[in-house]
Amino acid sequence: MGWWALPLLLVGFWGIAQLDLDCAHKSRSRAQLDRILLAEIETAEDFAQAALGEALGGCLKGADPERCRTETRQRFGTAWTKQKAQIEEKYRRILEEFEVRCRASLT
C-alpha cells in the first residue's frame, strides 16, 4: 500500500462514520449512501492517478520506456479495477445490511 492510501482510508472511514441510515427515510438514506460511495470512488481514483503518474515518471530512466509505460498502465489499470470493485462491494453490503435491518424493524 502506497503513501496515497492513508488519506483514502480516512475518507472511507469518515464517510461511513457519518452515515445516518434511517428506515423511515429509505430513499434519503440510499441517496446518502450513493453520495458517499461516489466520493470514495472519486478520491480513490484521484490517488490512483497520482500514483500512476509517479510510476510512469520512473519509466523515463529505463532501457525501454514505452514498454515500461504500457506495462505500468496495465498493472495500475488492473489494480484500479480491483480496488473499485472492492469499494462497490463494501457499499453493496452496507446497503444490503440496511435493507435487512429495515425489513426486520417492520416485523
N, C-alpha and C positions, 0 to 999 in steps of 0.2 A: 504494500500500500504506500503510495507516494505522499509527499507533503501536502498535496492538494486534498487529500481525503478527509483530514480532520475538520475543516470548515464544512464540508459536505455532510459529515456525520452530525455535526452540531445543528445544521439547518434541518436535517431529518428529524432529530430528536426534538428540537424546538417545535417543529410543525405538529408532530404527534402529541406533544405535551399540551399544545394549545387547542386540541380537538375538544369540541363541546357537542358531541353527537347526541341528539335528542330525538327519541322515538316519536314524540308529539309533533315534531317538525322534520319529518324524514327527508323531504326534498331539500330543505335548507342544509341539513346535515350532510347529505350526499354532495351538494354543491361545494360545501366547505372542504370536504374530503378531496374532491376533484381539484380544487384550487391548490391544496397543499401538495397533492400528487404532482401537479404540473410544475409547481415551484421547485420541488425536489428534483424532478427530471431536468428542468432547465438549469438548475445550479450544477447538477452532476455533469450535464453536457458542457457547460462553460468550463468547469475544471478539467474535464477530459480533453477538450480542445486545447487548453493551455498546456497540458501535459504532452499532448501530441506535438504541439509547436516546439516545445523544448526538445523532444526526442528527434524531431526532424532536423533541428539545428545541429545535432550531433552527426547527422549523415554527411555533412559537408566535409568532414575530416577523413572519411573512409575512401577506399580504393574505388568503389562502385556506388557513388551517391544515389543514382537513380534506383538501383536495386534496393538499397537501404531504405529510401523513401517509400517505395512500393511495399516492401515487407513491413515497415513500421506502420503504414496506414492500414494494412490488412490486420496486423496484430491489434492495433488500437480499435479498429472497427469491430473486430470480434469481441474484444473486452467491453466495448461500449454497448453492444447488443446484449451481452450477458448482464451487464450492470443495469441497463434499462429494464430488462425483463424481471430482474430481482426487485427493483423498486415497484414496478407494476404489480408483481405478485404480493408484495407486502401490503399494498393498499387494497388489493382484491381481498386478502384475508381480513383486513380491518373492516372492510365493508360487509363481508360475509358474517363476521362476528357481530357486527352492529345489527344486521338483519335478524340473526338468530336471537339476539337479546330482545329486540323489539317484538318478535313473534312470541317469545316466552313471557313477556310482560302482558300480553293480551290474554293469556290463559290463567 
